[in-house]
Amino acid sequence: MTRPLVVLGGSGDLTGRFLLPGLAELDDAGELADDQTVLAVGRHDGSDDDYRSWAREQLGEHADHVPEESRARLVGRLGYQQGSVTEADDLRRALERAGGVPVVYLALPNTVFRDTLEALGQVGLPEGAAVAVEKPFGTGVEDARELNAVLHRLLPEDAVHRVDHFTATQTVLNLLGLRFANRLFEPVWNAGHVERVDIVFDETLGLEGRAGYYDTAGALRDMLQNHLLQQLALVAMEPPAAIDGPSLAARRADVLRAVRPPADMARDTLRARYTAGTVAGRELPDYTAEEGVDPDRGTETYAEYTVTIDNWRWAGVPFRLRSGKALGADRQEMVIRFKPVPHLAFGDGAAEPDVLRLTFDPDGVSLELNLNGAGDPFDLERRALALELPTRRLSAYGLLLRELLAGNRVLSVSAAEAEESWRIVEPILAAWAAGEVPLREYPAGSDGPVPG
Ligand SMILES: NC(=O)c1ccc[n+]([C@@H]2O[C@H](COP(=O)([O-])OP(=O)(O)OC[C@H]3O[C@@H](n4cnc5c(N)ncnc54)[C@H](OP(=O)(O)O)[C@@H]3O)[C@@H](O)[C@H]2O)c1
Protein backbone atom coordinates (compact mmCIF):
# COMPACT_ATOMS: atom_id res chain seq x y z
CA MET A 1 0.00 0.00 0.00
CA THR A 2 1.21 3.52 -0.76
CA ARG A 3 2.60 5.36 2.23
CA PRO A 4 0.75 8.61 3.04
CA LEU A 5 2.89 11.75 3.22
CA VAL A 6 2.39 13.71 6.45
CA VAL A 7 3.88 17.20 6.26
CA LEU A 8 4.49 18.74 9.68
CA GLY A 9 4.67 22.47 8.99
CA GLY A 10 2.41 22.01 5.99
CA SER A 11 1.30 25.65 6.04
CA GLY A 12 4.80 27.09 5.94
CA ASP A 13 6.85 28.81 3.28
CA LEU A 14 8.84 25.70 2.31
CA THR A 15 5.67 23.70 1.75
CA GLY A 16 4.02 26.38 -0.37
CA ARG A 17 7.10 27.33 -2.34
CA PHE A 18 8.77 23.95 -2.92
CA LEU A 19 6.99 20.86 -1.54
CA LEU A 20 3.57 21.42 -3.12
CA PRO A 21 5.09 22.38 -6.51
CA GLY A 22 7.37 19.32 -6.33
CA LEU A 23 4.38 17.08 -5.63
CA ALA A 24 2.41 18.70 -8.47
CA GLU A 25 5.30 17.98 -10.85
CA LEU A 26 5.26 14.35 -9.74
CA ASP A 27 1.52 14.14 -10.25
CA ASP A 28 1.91 15.65 -13.69
CA ALA A 29 4.64 13.15 -14.58
CA GLY A 30 2.40 10.27 -13.50
CA GLU A 31 4.83 9.49 -10.68
CA LEU A 32 2.36 9.67 -7.79
CA ALA A 33 0.39 6.52 -7.04
CA ASP A 34 -3.37 6.90 -7.44
CA ASP A 35 -3.89 6.39 -3.72
CA GLN A 36 -1.10 8.79 -2.61
CA THR A 37 -2.44 11.22 0.00
CA VAL A 38 -0.84 14.21 1.67
CA LEU A 39 -1.85 15.39 5.13
CA ALA A 40 -0.57 18.80 6.20
CA VAL A 41 -0.29 19.63 9.90
CA GLY A 42 -0.11 23.21 11.17
CA ARG A 43 -0.91 25.14 14.28
CA HIS A 44 -3.69 27.38 13.07
CA ASP A 45 -7.33 26.35 12.78
CA GLY A 46 -8.62 25.51 9.35
CA SER A 47 -10.61 22.99 7.36
CA ASP A 48 -9.47 20.80 4.48
CA ASP A 49 -11.17 23.26 2.14
CA ASP A 50 -9.34 26.24 3.63
CA TYR A 51 -6.05 24.41 3.18
CA ARG A 52 -6.87 23.42 -0.37
CA SER A 53 -7.62 27.04 -1.26
CA TRP A 54 -4.30 28.10 0.22
CA ALA A 55 -2.52 25.30 -1.64
CA ARG A 56 -4.22 26.28 -4.92
CA GLU A 57 -2.93 29.84 -4.47
CA GLN A 58 0.58 28.66 -3.65
CA LEU A 59 0.61 26.39 -6.69
CA GLY A 60 -0.65 29.26 -8.85
CA GLU A 61 2.23 31.38 -7.63
CA HIS A 62 5.04 28.81 -7.52
CA ALA A 63 4.05 26.03 -9.93
CA ASP A 64 2.61 27.72 -13.00
CA HIS A 65 4.93 25.47 -15.06
CA VAL A 66 2.68 22.53 -14.04
CA PRO A 67 -0.57 22.20 -16.03
CA GLU A 68 -3.71 23.33 -14.20
CA GLU A 69 -5.30 19.87 -14.25
CA SER A 70 -2.29 18.27 -12.53
CA ARG A 71 -2.28 20.99 -9.89
CA ALA A 72 -5.99 20.42 -9.32
CA ARG A 73 -5.40 16.67 -9.04
CA LEU A 74 -2.78 17.28 -6.36
CA VAL A 75 -5.09 19.62 -4.45
CA GLY A 76 -7.64 16.77 -4.37
CA ARG A 77 -5.12 14.61 -2.50
CA LEU A 78 -4.54 17.17 0.27
CA GLY A 79 -5.97 17.24 3.77
CA TYR A 80 -5.30 19.48 6.76
CA GLN A 81 -5.10 18.73 10.46
CA GLN A 82 -4.71 21.41 13.11
CA GLY A 83 -2.31 20.52 15.88
CA SER A 84 0.94 21.27 17.64
CA VAL A 85 3.69 19.04 16.33
CA THR A 86 5.36 18.89 19.73
CA GLU A 87 2.25 17.38 21.40
CA ALA A 88 2.04 13.59 21.22
CA ASP A 89 -1.77 13.57 21.30
CA ASP A 90 -1.99 15.95 18.35
CA LEU A 91 0.50 13.89 16.39
CA ARG A 92 -1.32 10.67 17.23
CA ARG A 93 -4.54 12.14 15.86
CA ALA A 94 -2.78 13.25 12.67
CA LEU A 95 -1.13 9.86 12.13
CA GLU A 96 -4.39 8.03 12.79
CA ARG A 97 -6.11 10.20 10.25
CA ALA A 98 -3.34 9.66 7.67
CA GLY A 99 -3.57 5.90 8.30
CA GLY A 100 -1.18 3.25 6.96
CA VAL A 101 2.59 3.50 7.24
CA PRO A 102 3.49 7.19 6.94
CA VAL A 103 6.37 9.19 5.54
CA VAL A 104 6.63 12.11 7.96
CA TYR A 105 8.27 15.30 6.64
CA LEU A 106 9.50 17.84 9.20
CA ALA A 107 9.03 21.08 7.22
CA LEU A 108 9.48 22.97 10.48
CA PRO A 109 11.80 25.54 12.01
CA ASN A 110 14.81 23.58 13.23
CA THR A 111 14.20 24.85 16.77
CA VAL A 112 11.30 22.38 17.08
CA PHE A 113 12.90 19.34 15.39
CA ARG A 114 13.96 17.71 18.66
CA ASP A 115 10.66 18.19 20.53
CA THR A 116 8.76 16.99 17.49
CA LEU A 117 10.86 13.84 17.20
CA GLU A 118 10.49 13.22 20.95
CA ALA A 119 6.72 13.57 20.61
CA LEU A 120 6.75 11.22 17.60
CA GLY A 121 8.72 8.81 19.80
CA GLN A 122 5.90 8.84 22.37
CA VAL A 123 3.40 8.01 19.64
CA GLY A 124 5.65 5.47 17.92
CA LEU A 125 5.88 4.84 14.19
CA PRO A 126 4.99 1.55 12.49
CA GLU A 127 7.66 -0.54 10.80
CA GLY A 128 8.36 0.75 7.31
CA ALA A 129 7.66 4.39 8.22
CA ALA A 130 10.19 7.07 7.25
CA VAL A 131 11.06 10.55 8.51
CA ALA A 132 12.50 13.43 6.50
CA VAL A 133 14.17 16.28 8.37
CA GLU A 134 14.88 19.68 6.82
CA LYS A 135 18.03 21.68 7.29
CA PRO A 136 19.81 23.04 9.24
CA PHE A 137 20.26 19.72 11.04
CA GLY A 138 21.10 20.84 14.56
CA THR A 139 23.14 23.78 15.75
CA GLY A 140 26.51 22.13 16.23
CA VAL A 141 28.24 18.74 16.50
CA GLU A 142 26.77 17.94 19.91
CA ASP A 143 23.27 19.00 18.95
CA ALA A 144 23.41 17.05 15.66
CA ARG A 145 24.61 14.01 17.59
CA GLU A 146 21.71 14.29 20.03
CA LEU A 147 19.24 14.78 17.19
CA ASN A 148 20.64 11.66 15.54
CA ALA A 149 20.23 9.74 18.79
CA VAL A 150 16.58 10.82 19.07
CA LEU A 151 16.01 9.80 15.44
CA HIS A 152 17.66 6.42 15.93
CA ARG A 153 15.46 5.68 18.93
CA LEU A 154 12.52 6.26 16.60
CA LEU A 155 13.68 4.63 13.37
CA PRO A 156 16.66 2.84 11.81
CA GLU A 157 19.08 5.08 9.91
CA ASP A 158 17.90 3.69 6.57
CA ALA A 159 14.45 5.20 7.24
CA VAL A 160 15.87 8.67 7.96
CA HIS A 161 16.17 11.28 5.20
CA ARG A 162 18.13 14.39 6.14
CA VAL A 163 17.24 16.83 3.41
CA ASP A 164 19.72 18.95 1.49
CA HIS A 165 17.98 19.87 -1.74
CA PHE A 166 21.26 20.79 -3.42
CA THR A 167 21.99 17.05 -3.67
CA ALA A 168 19.01 16.87 -6.05
CA THR A 169 19.99 19.74 -8.33
CA GLN A 170 20.94 18.96 -11.89
CA THR A 171 24.39 20.48 -11.57
CA VAL A 172 25.32 18.52 -8.46
CA LEU A 173 24.01 15.27 -9.93
CA ASN A 174 25.91 15.99 -13.14
CA LEU A 175 29.10 15.86 -11.20
CA LEU A 176 28.47 12.17 -10.60
CA GLY A 177 27.99 11.46 -14.30
CA LEU A 178 30.90 13.62 -15.34
CA ARG A 179 33.31 12.06 -12.87
CA PHE A 180 32.20 8.45 -12.82
CA ALA A 181 30.83 7.73 -16.30
CA ASN A 182 33.78 9.13 -18.26
CA ARG A 183 37.35 7.95 -18.48
CA LEU A 184 38.70 11.42 -19.11
CA PHE A 185 38.54 13.18 -15.77
CA GLU A 186 39.26 10.66 -13.03
CA PRO A 187 43.00 10.19 -13.87
CA VAL A 188 43.60 13.95 -13.41
CA TRP A 189 41.20 14.39 -10.48
CA ASN A 190 43.84 14.72 -7.77
CA ALA A 191 46.51 16.90 -6.20
CA GLY A 192 48.97 15.98 -8.96
CA HIS A 193 46.88 17.86 -11.53
CA VAL A 194 44.40 20.10 -9.70
CA GLU A 195 45.63 23.48 -8.50
CA ARG A 196 42.55 24.54 -6.53
CA VAL A 197 38.79 24.11 -6.27
CA ASP A 198 36.27 26.93 -5.77
CA ILE A 199 32.69 26.29 -4.73
CA VAL A 200 30.75 29.50 -5.08
CA PHE A 201 27.15 30.46 -4.46
CA ASP A 202 26.81 34.23 -4.90
CA GLU A 203 23.31 35.63 -5.01
CA THR A 204 21.95 38.99 -6.13
CA LEU A 205 19.02 38.50 -3.74
CA GLY A 206 19.16 40.36 -0.46
CA LEU A 207 17.29 39.44 2.70
CA GLU A 208 13.85 39.40 1.00
CA GLY A 209 11.96 39.71 4.29
CA ARG A 210 13.51 36.59 5.85
CA ALA A 211 15.17 38.29 8.84
CA GLY A 212 13.32 36.03 11.29
CA TYR A 213 15.33 33.05 10.11
CA TYR A 214 18.36 34.57 8.45
CA ASP A 215 19.47 37.03 11.11
CA THR A 216 19.97 34.19 13.59
CA ALA A 217 21.62 31.94 10.99
CA GLY A 218 23.88 33.95 8.65
CA ALA A 219 25.60 32.85 5.46
CA LEU A 220 27.91 30.30 7.08
CA ARG A 221 25.14 28.26 8.71
CA ASP A 222 22.69 28.86 5.86
CA MET A 223 24.93 27.80 2.97
CA LEU A 224 28.48 26.77 3.87
CA GLN A 225 27.69 24.34 6.66
CA ASN A 226 25.49 22.16 4.47
CA HIS A 227 24.92 22.82 0.75
CA LEU A 228 28.47 23.84 -0.15
CA LEU A 229 30.10 21.12 1.97
CA GLN A 230 27.90 18.55 0.24
CA GLN A 231 29.26 19.83 -3.08
CA LEU A 232 32.80 19.64 -1.77
CA ALA A 233 32.16 16.04 -0.71
CA LEU A 234 30.95 15.09 -4.18
CA VAL A 235 33.84 16.83 -5.92
CA ALA A 236 36.41 15.21 -3.65
CA MET A 237 35.04 11.76 -2.78
CA GLU A 238 36.47 8.47 -3.99
CA PRO A 239 34.54 6.65 -6.73
CA PRO A 240 31.54 4.81 -5.28
CA ALA A 241 30.84 1.17 -6.11
CA ALA A 242 27.26 2.08 -7.03
CA ILE A 243 25.08 5.18 -7.27
CA ASP A 244 22.93 4.30 -4.29
CA GLY A 245 22.27 5.77 -0.85
CA PRO A 246 24.70 3.73 1.25
CA SER A 247 27.60 3.87 -1.24
CA LEU A 248 27.37 7.62 -1.81
CA ALA A 249 26.84 8.46 1.87
CA ALA A 250 29.87 6.38 2.87
CA ARG A 251 32.16 7.98 0.28
CA ARG A 252 30.97 11.51 1.14
CA ALA A 253 31.34 10.94 4.89
CA ASP A 254 34.84 9.60 4.32
CA VAL A 255 36.00 12.75 2.59
CA LEU A 256 34.25 15.07 5.08
CA ARG A 257 36.14 13.28 7.88
CA ALA A 258 39.37 14.18 6.11
CA VAL A 259 38.59 17.90 5.82
CA ARG A 260 40.84 19.94 8.05
CA PRO A 261 39.19 23.15 9.35
CA PRO A 262 40.97 26.36 8.32
CA ALA A 263 44.44 26.52 9.81
CA ASP A 264 44.59 30.29 10.27
CA MET A 265 41.14 31.81 10.82
CA ALA A 266 42.18 35.40 10.03
CA ARG A 267 43.82 34.31 6.77
CA ASP A 268 41.55 31.47 5.67
CA THR A 269 38.09 32.81 6.52
CA LEU A 270 36.21 35.96 5.60
CA ARG A 271 32.91 37.30 6.92
CA ALA A 272 31.07 40.43 5.91
CA ARG A 273 27.66 42.06 5.60
CA TYR A 274 26.25 44.28 2.92
CA THR A 275 25.70 48.00 3.12
CA ALA A 276 23.29 50.02 0.96
CA GLY A 277 23.74 49.73 -2.77
CA THR A 278 22.16 48.94 -6.11
CA VAL A 279 21.72 45.40 -7.37
CA ALA A 280 20.51 45.00 -10.94
CA GLY A 281 18.89 48.46 -10.83
CA ARG A 282 17.24 47.79 -7.47
CA GLU A 283 18.13 49.86 -4.40
CA LEU A 284 18.88 47.77 -1.34
CA PRO A 285 19.18 49.29 2.12
CA ASP A 286 21.94 48.51 4.55
CA TYR A 287 21.51 44.95 5.86
CA THR A 288 21.31 46.41 9.37
CA ALA A 289 18.39 48.64 8.30
CA GLU A 290 16.33 45.67 7.04
CA GLU A 291 13.20 45.00 9.07
CA GLY A 292 13.74 42.48 11.85
CA VAL A 293 17.56 42.65 11.80
CA ASP A 294 19.39 43.18 15.08
CA PRO A 295 22.70 44.83 14.09
CA ASP A 296 24.29 43.76 17.38
CA ARG A 297 24.07 40.12 16.38
CA GLY A 298 26.76 40.84 13.80
CA THR A 299 25.21 38.36 11.36
CA GLU A 300 27.24 37.90 8.20
CA THR A 301 25.57 38.00 4.77
CA TYR A 302 28.80 36.82 3.15
CA ALA A 303 30.96 33.92 4.32
CA GLU A 304 34.07 32.37 2.88
CA TYR A 305 36.58 29.80 4.05
CA THR A 306 39.38 27.70 2.63
CA VAL A 307 40.06 24.16 3.77
CA THR A 308 42.34 21.34 2.76
CA ILE A 309 41.65 17.63 2.70
CA ASP A 310 44.06 15.41 4.55
CA ASN A 311 44.17 12.38 2.29
CA TRP A 312 46.39 10.97 -0.44
CA ARG A 313 44.29 12.30 -3.32
CA TRP A 314 43.96 15.92 -2.19
CA ALA A 315 46.85 16.75 0.17
CA GLY A 316 47.73 20.44 -0.19
CA VAL A 317 44.92 21.44 -2.61
CA PRO A 318 42.92 24.44 -1.33
CA PHE A 319 39.13 24.14 -1.49
CA ARG A 320 37.58 27.59 -1.18
CA LEU A 321 33.88 27.86 -0.35
CA ARG A 322 32.05 31.19 -0.58
CA SER A 323 28.50 32.44 -0.57
CA GLY A 324 26.96 35.84 -0.17
CA LYS A 325 23.79 37.83 -0.61
CA ALA A 326 23.19 41.11 -2.46
CA LEU A 327 26.22 40.62 -4.70
CA GLY A 328 26.61 42.11 -8.17
CA ALA A 329 25.99 38.86 -10.04
CA ASP A 330 24.46 35.42 -9.52
CA ARG A 331 27.64 33.38 -9.77
CA GLN A 332 26.91 29.83 -8.70
CA GLU A 333 29.41 27.23 -9.71
CA MET A 334 31.94 24.55 -8.83
CA VAL A 335 35.25 25.41 -10.45
CA ILE A 336 38.12 22.95 -10.80
CA ARG A 337 41.33 24.72 -11.83
CA PHE A 338 44.05 22.49 -13.18
CA LYS A 339 47.80 23.03 -12.87
CA PRO A 340 49.74 24.63 -15.72
CA VAL A 341 51.42 22.32 -18.23
CA PRO A 342 54.96 21.36 -17.10
CA HIS A 343 56.51 23.03 -20.18
CA LEU A 344 54.87 25.39 -22.67
CA ALA A 345 56.39 25.02 -26.13
CA PHE A 346 54.77 28.18 -27.52
CA GLY A 347 57.55 30.77 -27.41
CA ASP A 348 57.15 33.14 -24.51
CA GLY A 349 53.35 33.20 -24.67
CA ALA A 350 51.73 32.38 -21.37
CA ALA A 351 48.82 29.94 -21.17
CA GLU A 352 46.10 29.91 -18.59
CA PRO A 353 45.62 26.52 -16.97
CA ASP A 354 42.56 24.46 -17.94
CA VAL A 355 39.39 25.16 -15.99
CA LEU A 356 36.34 22.97 -15.61
CA ARG A 357 33.14 24.70 -14.46
CA LEU A 358 29.86 23.21 -13.41
CA THR A 359 27.38 26.06 -13.26
CA PHE A 360 23.91 26.47 -11.76
CA ASP A 361 20.98 28.27 -13.31
CA PRO A 362 21.45 27.96 -16.17
CA ASP A 363 22.79 24.51 -15.42
CA GLY A 364 25.78 23.75 -17.57
CA VAL A 365 29.31 22.46 -17.93
CA SER A 366 32.22 24.21 -19.55
CA LEU A 367 35.82 23.25 -20.07
CA GLU A 368 38.14 26.16 -20.76
CA LEU A 369 41.14 25.14 -22.86
CA ASN A 370 44.01 26.62 -24.83
CA LEU A 371 43.71 26.03 -28.57
CA ASN A 372 45.66 27.23 -31.55
CA GLY A 373 44.50 30.65 -32.67
CA ALA A 374 42.30 31.17 -35.71
CA GLY A 375 44.72 33.89 -36.93
CA ASP A 376 48.31 32.91 -36.37
CA PRO A 377 48.16 29.14 -35.87
CA PHE A 378 51.13 29.29 -33.50
CA ASP A 379 49.38 31.67 -31.12
CA LEU A 380 47.24 30.28 -28.35
CA GLU A 381 43.62 31.19 -27.91
CA ARG A 382 41.40 30.60 -24.94
CA ARG A 383 38.27 28.66 -25.91
CA ALA A 384 35.53 26.96 -23.92
CA LEU A 385 33.71 23.77 -24.74
CA ALA A 386 30.48 24.91 -23.17
CA LEU A 387 27.17 23.18 -22.79
CA GLU A 388 23.96 24.59 -21.36
CA LEU A 389 21.60 21.86 -20.21
CA PRO A 390 17.86 21.92 -20.85
CA THR A 391 15.68 22.46 -17.79
CA ARG A 392 14.88 19.19 -16.08
CA ARG A 393 11.27 18.06 -15.82
CA LEU A 394 11.47 17.72 -12.04
CA SER A 395 12.72 20.45 -9.75
CA ALA A 396 15.15 19.53 -6.96
CA TYR A 397 12.28 19.14 -4.47
CA GLY A 398 10.25 17.15 -7.01
CA LEU A 399 13.11 14.70 -7.36
CA LEU A 400 13.74 14.60 -3.60
CA LEU A 401 10.10 13.82 -2.90
CA ARG A 402 10.04 11.12 -5.56
CA GLU A 403 13.03 9.37 -3.99
CA LEU A 404 11.69 9.90 -0.47
CA LEU A 405 8.28 8.38 -1.27
CA ALA A 406 10.01 5.46 -3.00
CA GLY A 407 12.13 4.84 0.12
CA ASN A 408 15.32 5.54 -1.80
CA ARG A 409 18.10 7.35 0.13
CA VAL A 410 20.30 8.25 -2.81
CA LEU A 411 19.75 11.99 -2.17
CA SER A 412 19.69 11.84 1.64
CA VAL A 413 22.42 13.04 3.99
CA SER A 414 23.64 10.47 6.53
CA ALA A 415 24.06 10.88 10.29
CA ALA A 416 27.85 10.90 9.97
CA GLU A 417 27.82 13.59 7.26
CA ALA A 418 25.56 15.82 9.33
CA GLU A 419 27.91 15.59 12.33
CA GLU A 420 31.11 15.95 10.29
CA SER A 421 29.81 19.08 8.57
CA TRP A 422 29.35 20.74 11.95
CA ARG A 423 32.81 19.57 13.06
CA ILE A 424 34.29 21.47 10.12
CA VAL A 425 32.48 24.77 10.67
CA GLU A 426 32.28 24.86 14.47
CA PRO A 427 35.85 26.20 14.93
CA ILE A 428 35.07 28.93 12.39
CA LEU A 429 31.89 29.92 14.22
CA ALA A 430 33.82 29.96 17.50
CA ALA A 431 36.60 32.14 16.06
CA TRP A 432 34.07 34.56 14.57
CA ALA A 433 32.11 34.73 17.83
CA ALA A 434 35.36 35.47 19.69
CA GLY A 435 36.06 38.38 17.32
CA GLU A 436 39.21 36.79 15.85
CA VAL A 437 38.05 37.70 12.34
CA PRO A 438 36.70 41.21 11.70
CA LEU A 439 33.20 41.60 10.25
CA ARG A 440 33.85 43.46 6.98
CA GLU A 441 31.38 45.35 4.83
CA TYR A 442 30.66 45.37 1.10
CA PRO A 443 28.26 47.56 -0.84
CA ALA A 444 25.21 45.71 -2.20
CA GLY A 445 25.82 45.11 -5.90
CA SER A 446 29.60 44.77 -5.53
CA ASP A 447 31.80 41.67 -5.94
CA GLY A 448 31.89 41.20 -2.17
CA PRO A 449 34.34 42.14 0.57
CA VAL A 450 37.97 42.85 -0.17
CA PRO A 451 40.26 40.70 1.98
CA GLY A 452 43.17 42.22 3.85
N1 LIG B 1 11.42 28.45 3.03
C1 LIG B 1 12.47 28.08 2.30
O1 LIG B 1 12.75 28.64 1.25
C2 LIG B 1 13.33 26.94 2.76
C3 LIG B 1 14.30 26.39 1.88
C4 LIG B 1 15.06 25.30 2.30
C5 LIG B 1 14.87 24.77 3.57
N2 LIG B 1 13.94 25.33 4.42
C6 LIG B 1 13.75 24.73 5.75
O2 LIG B 1 12.42 24.29 5.87
C7 LIG B 1 11.98 24.39 7.21
C8 LIG B 1 10.68 25.19 7.26
O3 LIG B 1 10.94 26.49 6.82
P1 LIG B 1 9.78 27.50 6.40
O4 LIG B 1 10.45 28.60 5.65
O5 LIG B 1 8.67 26.78 5.75
O6 LIG B 1 9.30 28.06 7.81
P2 LIG B 1 7.91 28.76 8.14
O7 LIG B 1 7.37 29.47 6.95
O8 LIG B 1 8.11 29.50 9.40
O9 LIG B 1 6.91 27.54 8.40
C9 LIG B 1 7.04 26.72 9.50
C10 LIG B 1 5.83 25.82 9.61
O10 LIG B 1 5.98 25.12 10.83
C11 LIG B 1 4.78 25.22 11.57
N3 LIG B 1 5.08 25.16 12.99
C12 LIG B 1 6.03 25.78 13.69
N4 LIG B 1 6.00 25.41 14.98
C13 LIG B 1 4.99 24.53 15.08
C14 LIG B 1 4.42 23.77 16.14
N5 LIG B 1 4.91 23.85 17.39
N6 LIG B 1 3.38 22.96 15.85
C15 LIG B 1 2.86 22.88 14.61
N7 LIG B 1 3.36 23.55 13.55
C16 LIG B 1 4.40 24.37 13.81
C17 LIG B 1 4.17 26.52 11.16
O11 LIG B 1 2.77 26.44 11.42
P3 LIG B 1 1.91 27.77 11.64
O12 LIG B 1 2.04 28.56 10.39
O13 LIG B 1 0.54 27.27 11.85
O14 LIG B 1 2.53 28.45 12.82
C18 LIG B 1 4.50 26.52 9.67
O15 LIG B 1 3.58 25.72 8.96
C19 LIG B 1 13.13 25.03 7.99
O16 LIG B 1 13.88 24.02 8.61
C20 LIG B 1 13.94 25.72 6.89
O17 LIG B 1 15.31 25.86 7.26
C21 LIG B 1 13.17 26.38 4.04
The ligand as a MOL file (V3000), in Angstrom:
LIG
                    3D

  0  0  0     0  0            999 V3000
M  V30 BEGIN CTAB
M  V30 COUNTS 48 52 0 0 0
M  V30 BEGIN ATOM
M  V30 1 N 11.4220 28.4500 3.0250 0
M  V30 2 C 12.4690 28.0830 2.2980 0
M  V30 3 O 12.7530 28.6370 1.2510 0
M  V30 4 C 13.3310 26.9360 2.7620 0
M  V30 5 C 14.3000 26.3860 1.8830 0
M  V30 6 C 15.0550 25.2960 2.2960 0
M  V30 7 C 14.8670 24.7660 3.5670 0
M  V30 8 N 13.9380 25.3280 4.4160 0 CHG=1
M  V30 9 C 13.7550 24.7300 5.7500 0
M  V30 10 O 12.4190 24.2880 5.8670 0
M  V30 11 C 11.9760 24.3850 7.2070 0
M  V30 12 C 10.6810 25.1860 7.2580 0
M  V30 13 O 10.9420 26.4950 6.8210 0
M  V30 14 P 9.7820 27.4970 6.3970 0
M  V30 15 O 10.4550 28.5960 5.6550 0
M  V30 16 O 8.6710 26.7810 5.7480 0 CHG=-1
M  V30 17 O 9.3030 28.0560 7.8110 0
M  V30 18 P 7.9080 28.7610 8.1390 0
M  V30 19 O 7.3650 29.4660 6.9520 0
M  V30 20 O 8.1140 29.5050 9.4010 0
M  V30 21 O 6.9090 27.5360 8.4010 0
M  V30 22 C 7.0350 26.7200 9.4980 0
M  V30 23 C 5.8260 25.8150 9.6080 0
M  V30 24 O 5.9810 25.1170 10.8290 0
M  V30 25 C 4.7840 25.2220 11.5680 0
M  V30 26 N 5.0760 25.1590 12.9940 0
M  V30 27 C 6.0330 25.7820 13.6920 0
M  V30 28 N 6.0000 25.4110 14.9840 0
M  V30 29 C 4.9850 24.5300 15.0820 0
M  V30 30 C 4.4230 23.7710 16.1400 0
M  V30 31 N 4.9060 23.8460 17.3870 0
M  V30 32 N 3.3770 22.9620 15.8520 0
M  V30 33 C 2.8600 22.8760 14.6130 0
M  V30 34 N 3.3610 23.5540 13.5520 0
M  V30 35 C 4.3960 24.3660 13.8120 0
M  V30 36 C 4.1710 26.5190 11.1580 0
M  V30 37 O 2.7700 26.4360 11.4180 0
M  V30 38 P 1.9120 27.7730 11.6370 0
M  V30 39 O 2.0440 28.5640 10.3870 0
M  V30 40 O 0.5400 27.2650 11.8510 0
M  V30 41 O 2.5260 28.4530 12.8220 0
M  V30 42 C 4.5010 26.5160 9.6650 0
M  V30 43 O 3.5770 25.7190 8.9580 0
M  V30 44 C 13.1300 25.0340 7.9850 0
M  V30 45 O 13.8810 24.0210 8.6060 0
M  V30 46 C 13.9390 25.7160 6.8870 0
M  V30 47 O 15.3070 25.8560 7.2560 0
M  V30 48 C 13.1710 26.3830 4.0390 0
M  V30 END ATOM
M  V30 BEGIN BOND
M  V30 1 1 1 2
M  V30 2 2 2 3
M  V30 3 1 2 4
M  V30 4 1 4 5
M  V30 5 2 4 48
M  V30 6 2 5 6
M  V30 7 1 6 7
M  V30 8 2 7 8
M  V30 9 1 8 9
M  V30 10 1 8 48
M  V30 11 1 9 10
M  V30 12 1 9 46
M  V30 13 1 10 11
M  V30 14 1 11 12
M  V30 15 1 11 44
M  V30 16 1 12 13
M  V30 17 1 13 14
M  V30 18 2 14 15
M  V30 19 1 14 16
M  V30 20 1 14 17
M  V30 21 1 17 18
M  V30 22 2 18 19
M  V30 23 1 18 20
M  V30 24 1 18 21
M  V30 25 1 21 22
M  V30 26 1 22 23
M  V30 27 1 23 24
M  V30 28 1 23 42
M  V30 29 1 24 25
M  V30 30 1 25 26
M  V30 31 1 25 36
M  V30 32 1 26 27
M  V30 33 1 26 35
M  V30 34 2 27 28
M  V30 35 1 28 29
M  V30 36 1 29 30
M  V30 37 2 29 35
M  V30 38 1 30 31
M  V30 39 2 30 32
M  V30 40 1 32 33
M  V30 41 2 33 34
M  V30 42 1 34 35
M  V30 43 1 36 37
M  V30 44 1 36 42
M  V30 45 1 37 38
M  V30 46 2 38 39
M  V30 47 1 38 40
M  V30 48 1 38 41
M  V30 49 1 42 43
M  V30 50 1 44 45
M  V30 51 1 44 46
M  V30 52 1 46 47
M  V30 END BOND
M  V30 END CTAB
M  END
